[in-house]
Amino acid sequence: MEKHADEQHKRSFLIGQAEFPARPLGPALYLVATPIGNLGDITVRALETLAAADVLACEDTRVSRVLLERYGIRRRTTAYHEHNAAEAGPRLIAALEEGRSVALISDAGTPLVSDPGYRLVGEALERGLRVVPIPGPSAALAALTVSGLPSDAFLFAGFLPVKAGQRRARLEQWQAVPATLIFFESPRRVADTLDAMAQVLGAGRRAAVCRELTKTFEEARHGSLQELAAHYASADTPKGEVVICVGPPADDNAAPADVDALLVGLAAEMPASKAAAEAARMTGQPKQELYRRLLTLKEGSGG
């Protein structure tokens, strides 16, 4: 143990040209959040932890090496990912039981959020070992904040199944959840996923597709599921990491008369198409249906 403490005092990290010593860590499993794109988003506490930990476990050591070199952290790393967890996990638990500190990082963002580590944390807790979060970047929360959707209640649903039938069944599970839904998705499947969401969750549901967050070509596109599905069906396949946020379902208890009154009121202030779009945003009902309803109301009133 004294040897480990001596080693820790020699460890350091760089911010710009300034070198900072890493303070010794107590024995624990440290879950360290790392940048999702912009390497400047890492916290000082995360740097201290990565520099000081006795064992540094990475999802992909080559990816992590870029971050470590940026901040002058010269450490030997060990791989821990879904394909070697059965072999690597017991070694990490053994290190913890020896009184060593173990830092776990994923390729980007917060460990365990659609990344390996759940079983490792569970095993550590079962053995009475200390687990410490080192919070920081999260693609799910970054997307939620720029989506413009309600954030008082949200559900992170991770990646949807690849097969269409299974994907539809999963979406049906979340259909009535009164919260903003957050999904990770492959750029190759964005168009198909948005189409499935429009069919299952409702074409008028408000949504946002967030891409390459914190990176050079960061983009957040907003609209109804129907509008977003149409856009990505005709656009080139997007590049980079994608997060899809879908707003909560509309209040189905709104009486038809109330919707009609809303449409008429909006149409008095703006063109019919814009009134229908605004009513869709406010009610979650499909824009085209509201537009047709507004035209019917206008014909009935002789307007």
N, C-alpha and C positions, 0 to 999 in steps of 0.2 A: 504494500500500500504506500509506503514512503517513497518508493521509486516512482509510482504513478504521480504522487504529489509534486515531486521534483520535476518530472517531465512537464507537468501542467504549467509550472511557473516559467518555463522556457518558451511556451507557445504564445503566439501573437497574431495580430491581423493588421492589415493596412486600410486606411481610409485616405485616399489621395496619396500624399507622400508621407503621411504621419503614421507611425507604428504604435500600436497599443498592445499592452500585455493582456493576455486572457486570464481572467480570474479563475482559480480552481473551482471545479464542480463537485458537488456531492454525488454519491452513487444514485443513479436514477436512469430511467428511459426518457430521453428528451425528444419530443415530437416537434421538429423545427420546420416552420413554414418558410419557403424560399420563393423568390420572384417568379411570377407567371410569364414574364417577358422582359421587362426593364430591370436590369440587374441592380439599379439604384434603389429598388423598392425594399431591399432587405433591411431588417432592423439591426441596431447595434447589438442587442441582446442575442440575436440569432448568430451574428458573427462571433461573439464571445463564446457561445456554446459550441459552434463548429470548430473553433480553434482549440478549445480546452478539453473536449470530450476524449476519453480514453479510446473509445471505439466510434468510428464514423461510418454508419451504414447508409448506403445510397441505392436508390432504385436502379440507376445506371451510372456507374462510376465515370464514364466518359462525359456524360452530360454535367454531372456535378463538378468535374474537374474545371470546367469553364468558370463556374462561379467561384470556386476556391482560388483559382489563379488570379481572378480579378481582384481579390482582396488579400492576396499574399498569404493565404493559409496553405502551408506545405504539410499536408497530412496524408498518411496512407489510408485508403478507404477500403471498405469491404462491401460486396454486393448483397443486397437483400431485395428480392422482387418475387412476384407471384410464382415464378417457375422454380425458384430454389428455396422458397420459404421453409419447406419441410426440413432441409438440411441446415440452412443458415439460422433459422429461428432458434433452435436449441443452443447454438453457439452464443448467440446474443444473450439469451436467458442465463447461460452459464457465466458470462462476463458480469452480468448484473448481480448474480448471486455471490460472485467473488468480491463485490464491493466496488465495481468499476462503473464509470459513467458511459452511457451509450446514447449517441445522437442519431436519430433516424430522419432522413429527408427523402422526398420523392423527387421526380424530375422537375416539377414545378408546383407551386402552391402548397396547400396544407396537407400533410400526410394523412392517410386513411380516407380522404374524400375522393372516392373512385380510384384509390391507390392502395397498394399493399400496406399491411400493418395491423389490421383489425385483430387477427389471431395473436399476433405478438403482444399487443397491449392486453388482450384478455388473459393470456398466459402469465404475463407479468403481474397483473392484478390478483389473479388466483394465488400466486405465490407470495403475496404481500409485499411486492416490490413497488417502489415509488415510480409514478409516471407523471411527467411534467410537460405541460403544453408551452411552446414558445410561439405565440400567435404571430400572424403576419398575413401575407397575400393569400387571396382565395378567389379563383375565377368566378365561382358561383355568386359570391357576395359582390364582387366588382360589377358583374352583369346586372344584378338586382338593382344596384344603386343608380345605374344609368338607364334602366329599362323604362322608367316613368310609371311603373306598375306598383300597386300597393305592397308595402314592405312590412306592414304590421303583423302579417302572418304569411309564411312561405314554406314550401316543401321542396327539398332537394331530391329529385328522382333519378339522378345519375344518367347513365346511358340506357336508352331503350333497346329492346331486342332487335336483331337485324332482320329476322323473318317477319313478313308483313302481318301474318295472323297473330303471332305472339306480341308484336308491337301494338296492334289494335287492342288486344286483350289487356295489355298493361295500361294503355291510355284510358280504357274504360274504368279501370280501378281508380284513376285520379280524377275522373270526369266531374264529380260533384264536390270535390274537396274545396272548401271556401277559403282558398289561399292562392297566392301566386306560385306557379309551378316552375321549377328550374331544372333544365336538362342539359347534359353534355351531349354533343353529337359530332360525328365525323363529317367533314365538309362534303364528302361524296354522297352522303345520305340526307343532307339538309332538305333538298326539294321534296323527296319522298316522305320524310318525316313531317314536314309542314303540311303536306297534303293530307296525311293520315290524321294529324291533329285537327285540321279544319273539319274533316268528316266526323270525327269522334267527339271532339271537345266543343265544336261549334265554329262555324265560319266567321262569326262576328267577334269572337273572343279577341281582346287586345293582346298583342304579343310584341316581343323584340328579339331580334337576332343579333347577338353581339359577337364580334370576330376580332381575333388578334388583340385582345385587350392589353393595354400598357405597351404595345409594340408600335412600330413606325406606321403601319397601315391599319391602325385601330378603327373599327367601324361599329356603329350601333344603328340598326335599321328598325323602325317602328311601324306598326300598322296592325290591321286585323290579320288573323291567321289566313283568311282567304286571300288578302292582298299580298301577304308575304309569300304564300305558296305560289301564287301566280308569278311573282317577281323571280323567285329562284328557279322556277320551272323553265323560264326563258333565258335566264342569265347564265354566264359561264360558271362552272363549279368554283365555289369560293375557296380561298386558300387559308390555311392556318386553323387554329383552335376555335371552336364554335360553342357558344352557350345560347340556348333558347329559353326565354322567359315567357310564360303564358299567364295572363291575368286571371283572377278568379271568375267563376261563372256569374252571369248576370242574375239579377233578382227575378226569378220566374213568376213572382207573385204580382208583378206589375200588370194592372188591368188594361185590356185593349183600349178602353176609353182614355186612360192616362197616356198611353203611347200615342194615340191619335192627337190628343191635346198638345203633346210635346212636339209632334211633327208639324202641326199647324202653326204653333208658336214660333218654331225655328224658321219655317218657310216664309213667315212674315218679315224676317230679317235678312234672309239669304236665299240664293238659288236652291231649287229643289234638290239637286244632287248633293250640294254641300249640306243642306238640312238633313238629308238622309244619312250622310256620313257622320255628322255630329250626333244624331240620334243613335246611330250604331255604336259610337264610342261611349255614349252615356248608358245605353241599355244592354249592350253586348249582343243585340240581335243583328242578323245579317243585313248589310247595307242594301242589297238589291231588293230584299223583301220589303224593307221600310220605304224604299224609293217607290216601289209599285203601290204600296199602301197610300203614300202621299199623293200620287197621281190620281188614285181612285177618290180620295177625299176632295181633291181639287175639282174633279169632274162632277162630284155630287153637289158641290157648293156653287158650281157654275163659274169657278175661278179660272 
